[in-house]
Amino acid sequence: MAKRPQPSTDIARSCVACFVAYPKHTRFGPVINTNLAEVRTLNRRDVTMLIYWLPFAAAGFLSLLRPTQARAGLAAVAVGLVVLVGLRHNVGTDWGTYASWVTDVVDAPLAKALARTDPAYGLLNWLGANGFGGIYFVTLVCAILAIVPLALFCATRKNPGLALLVAIPYLVTVVDMNYTRQSVAVGFAMLAMMSVERQRTLPFLAAVTMAALFHKAAVCLFILAPALFAGRWDRRAFRQFAFIALYALLLSGALLWRSFLPLLQQYFVRAGDQIGVVTLEREVKSGLYSGGAVFRITQTVIAAGAILVLAWRTNLRVPEKWLWAITSAAILVLFAASFFRSTFADRAALYFLPLQLHAFSALPDALPRPFGQLMHVAIVVCAGAVFWVWFRFGSDSALWLPYQSALQHWF
């Protein structure tokens, strides 16, 4: 006597048949895919997205530990981030551009590589192109120069894990994995700010110089120089400040004398643009518009507001007050500029992202215990929400998925 088919088996077969054969879409994308290959691709994208969330989860765990314990774990997370960022392959919107800069200087003189881009980055391109590992050498060195200063900066904050958590959604995932030159410049910007906190002039000059050699716009960091002498404006301080001002002019001139007008045209004035008459439509057509710039800078403006709470609730040292006051003022100016020159404001605001890390990591400890704990949870939830929204709705976030590593191509 033949066995009667089980109802559950029939239902399962019918569901699989419908799943494979019947396409259905919603405004959020395909719900039922037309073939199993698409299902496998979707699953791979979902799995590799976890790679980006692992450092976020690790930083969240570190934020619950005591600072001394968190600093020990910070080194391990930093090593993982160097591997994640430095050994990426074909990730981000600018990967093709950076890869072409390396291939263009194969067997070429060093002068060609230096003339193509910023001096320090051009040197790395030339070394990578001529026997040192190609684009992967460049990305790995830049990852080290971006992540190590980030780890050092976070280690000196009130809550190292929370500072790192705030950095991961945008600074690490977007800036470090896409804007390679700027990521190194932001790393040296953090070292410059740490030097200002300690009022150490020579390390400040060295950090700003290295930042500018990787991205010439980093000369804007010289506006932090007055904080080096906060509370000690004597004759010696005035002489040092005059030397820094002269050095800033000479360095800016050396780096910008050829590119100043092209940069002015790229970020401020385009053909047919009338100064003083700026609309969103004109900004988009001229290429001066950067989507999401206002929202990104608003997050740093909120951090500037948190600085006021810190100044009220804690005893900040005079150099720290000057440093974060100058940084907050710069962000407010860039926030106003973002409404009519969003690309310029968005790029310049990168150098002041450390304000977010400092303010949001210190804010919970500055509040009374119940409110401080709630603020800690709120910061973690908001950072996670920003991260999720960018992956879900970001116009370019698909270029980060699936994550690809150079190790997959080597082995």
N, C-alpha and C positions, 0 to 999 in steps of 0.2 A: 504494500500500500504506500503510495507516494506521500512524502511529507508535505504538510501544508506550510506555505511560506509564512514566516513570522511577520506580523503587521509592522513591527518596528523596522525590519529589514527593508520592506517595501517603501516605507516612508523615507528612510535614509537614502535609498537609491533614487527616489523621485526628487529629493532635495538636491542631491549632487547633480542630477541631470539638468534641473532648472538652473542651478548655480552656474554650470558650465555653458549652457546653451542660451540663456535668456538675459540679455543686457538690460540693466536698469541704472539710471543715473539720477542724481539729485543735484541741486545747486552747490552742494559741498563736494561733489566728485562722485566716482562710481561706487555704488553700494554692492552690486553684484557684477563681477568681472566676466568678460566674455571668454576668457581662456585661463588655464591654470598658470601659464607663464606670467600673466599679470598678477595673479595671486602671489606667486613666489616673489616677484619684484616688490610688491606691497609689503610682504612680510619682511623682506630683507631691509627695506627702508625703516620699518618700525623697529627692527632689532638694532640696526646701527644707530638709531636715534638714542638708544640707551647709552651708547658710548659718550654722548654729550652730557647725559644726565648723571652719570657716575661721579664725575668730579663735583658736580653741584651737590649731590647727596653726601659725598665725603666732606665737603666744606660745611654743610649743615650739621653733620655729626661733630666736627671740630669746634663749631661755634658753641656747643654745649659743654665743652671741656674748659678747664682752667687754662689761662694763657700759657703757662709753662708746658702743659701737656699738649695744647694745640700747636705750639711751635714745633714740637717734635714730629707731629703728624703732618705739619705743613710741608716739610721737606719731601716726604714721600709723595704727597699730592703734586708738588711742583715737578718732580721727576716724571710722573705720569703725564702731566700737561705738556712738558717738553717733548715727550714722545708723540703725544696726540697732535700737537701743533706742528712740530718740526718734521715729522715723517708723514704728513698728509700728502695725498696725491689728487690733483684735479678737484680741489675743494674751493668753493668761493667764486665770486664774480671776476676777480682779477687774476686767476691762475694762468690763463692763456697769455695775458700780457707779460707777467713776470717770467714765464717760461720762455717766451720769445726773446726777451732781453738777454737771457743766458745763451740761447742758441745763436743769436746774432753776433756774439763776440768770440765764438770759437775760432781759434788761431788768429785772432785779431790783436792789434797792439792795445796795451793798457789804456792809452789815451782815448781810444774809441769808447771803451766801457765807462770811463770817467765822464766823458762828454754826454753820454746817453742819459744819465740820471744823477742822483746825488752821489758825492765822491765815495763815501764809505760803502754805500750799497753797490755802486759801480765796481769797486774793488772786489767785493764778494762775488758779484756776477762773473767777473773775469777769472777769478780763481776757480769757481765752480765749473766754468765752461772749458777750462784748460787743465783738466786732470784731477779735480778735487771732488767729483761727485755730482756735477751738474746742478740742476735746480734744487735737489734735495740737500746738498751742502749749504746752499743759501738759506733755505727755509729752516734747517736745523740750527745753524748759527744764529739766525734771527730769533728763533724760538728761545734759545738759551738767553740771548740778550734782552728778551722781553719778559720771560717768565721768572728768571732769577731776581731781577729788581722788584717784580711784583711780589714775590715771596718775601723778600727782605722788607719791603714796605708794609706788607700785611703783618709780618712778625713784630713790628714796632707799634702796632695799633692796640687799642684796649682789648678788642676781641679779634684775634687773628683769623679765626675760622669764619666769622661773620663778614670781615672785610673781603676775604677771598670769595665767599659766596656772592657778594654784591658784584664782584668783578666778572664772574663767569658768564652770565647771560649776554653781555654786550662786549666788554673789554676783551675777554679771552676768546669767546666763540666767534665774534664778528670781526673785531679789530685785529687780534693776533692771528686769526686764521684767514684773513683776507687782505687787510692793509698792511702788508709786510713791513714796508719802510716805516710807516707811522707807528707800528707796534713797537719797534725798537726805540723810536724817538720818545714814545710815551714811557717806556721802561726807564730810559735815562732821565725823563722828567721826574719820575718818582725819586730817583737818586738825588736829583737836584733839590727837590722839596725836603728830603731828609737832611740834606746838607744845610738848608736854610733853617730848619728846626734846631740844628746844632750850631748855627752861625759859623759855618766853616766855608770860607770864601773860595779857596783853591779847589776843593772837591765840587763846589757849585759850578765854577767856571768850567771844569773838566766835563761834568755831566751835561751841561747845556751845549758845550762845543760838540760832544759826541752825538747828542740828539740832533743838532743842526746838520752834522755831516751825513746823517741818515735821512733827514727830511728838513730841508732848509727853513720851512715855516716854523720850526721849533725855536727860532731866534726870539719868538714872542715870549719865551720863558724868562728873558732878561727883565721883564717887568716885576719879577719876584725879588730882584736884587735889594730894594730898600729894606726888606725884612731881615736881611743879613745884619743890618746895623741898628735894628730896633732896640731902643733903650740905651744906646751908647754912641750918640751922635757927637763925637769929639772931632778934633782936627784930623787925627789918624783915620777915623771912619770916613770923613769927607774925602780924604785923598784916595782911599780904597774905592769909594763909590765912584769918584771921577775916573779912576783907572778902569773900572768895570764898564762904565758908560762908553769910554773911548774904545775899549776892546769890543763891546757889543756893536758899535758902529763899523769898526774895521771888519769884523767877522760877517756882519750882515752885508756889507758892501762886497766882500770877496765872494760870498755865496750867491748874492742876488743881482749882481750888476748885469748879468746877461739875461736873466729870467724874470726880472722885475716886471717889465712891460707885458710879456706873455702871461704872467700870473695875474696881473691886473686885468688884462682882457679876459682871461679864463674865468675869474671869480667875481668880477665887478661889472665890466662894461663889455658888451658884445655889439656887433654891427647892428645899427638901427636902434640901439638902446638909448633912451633919453634919461639922463641923470635927473633924479627927482620925480620921475614918472614911472613908477614900478607897479605892475599888477601881477597877479599869480599867472595869468595866461602868458604875459610877456616873459616872466621868469622861467616858465617851463619851456617855451619856445627857444629861448636863448641858451638853455642848458645850465642855468644858474640855480635851478630848483633841485633840492634833495628831499625826497619824500620821507616823512617821519622825523625830520630834523627838529621841528618844534617840540615834538613829544620827547625825543631823546635829551634835548637840552633842558626841558622842563624838569626831568628827573634830577639833574644837577642843580637846578634852581631850588628844588625842594631841599637838597642837601645843604645849600647855602643858608636856607632858613633854619635847618638843624644846627648849623654853626652858631646861630644866635642863642639857641637853647643851651648849647655847650658853654658858650661864653658866660651865660647867666648862672648855670648850675655848677660849673667846674672852675678851677683856678688854672686857666691857660697861661702858659708863659708868654712873655711879651713877643718874642719872635713868632710863636705860633699864632698869636692874635693877628699880627701883621700879615703873615703868610696866608692865612685862610681868609682874611678880610680882602686882600688884593685878589685872591683867586675868586672869591664870591663876587666882587665888583666886575671882574672880567667876564664871568659867566652871565651876569645881568646884562652887560653890554651885548654879548653874543646872542642872548635870548631876544633882545630887541632887534638885532640884525637878522635873526632867523626868519623874520616875517617878510623880508624883502631881498635878502641875499642868503638863502638857506644853505647852499652848498659851502660857501665860505664859512659861515657860522658853524656848520656841522663839523667841518675839518678842523677848525681852530679849537673847538670845544673838546676835542680828543685829549689835548694836553692838560686839561683841567679835570679829567675824569677821576683822578685820585681824590678829589674833594668828596665824591660819593663814598669811596671806600673809608675815608677817615671819619666823615660825619656819621654815616649809618652804623658803623661798627662801634662808635663811642656813645651814641645816643641812648641805647637801653641802660647802660650803667649810670648815665647822668640823671635818670628819672627815679623816683621812688619805686621800691621793689615791685608792687603789683603792676604799676604802669610800665615799668621797665621790661618786665617779662612779656606783657602784652605787645609792647613795641618790638621786642625781639621776634615774636611770632609773626607780627604784621610785616616786618622787613623780609623775613624768609618767604612768606606767602606772596607778597608783592613781587619779589624777585623771581620766584617760580612762575607766577602768572605772566610776567613779562617774557620770560623764556619760552613758555608754552605758546603764548599768543604769537611770538615771532616765528616759531617753527610752524604754527598752524596757518597763519595768515600773511606772513612776510612775503613780499613780492619776489625776493631772491632766495628765500630759505631753501627752496628745492635744490639749489646748487650745493648745499651742504650734505645732501642725502642721495644715495647711501654714502656713509663715510668710507673713503678709500685710503689705504695706507701704502706707502712705498714698499713696505715689507711684502705686500701681496705680489708686487711685481718683481721683487728680487728673488723670492723663494717660491 
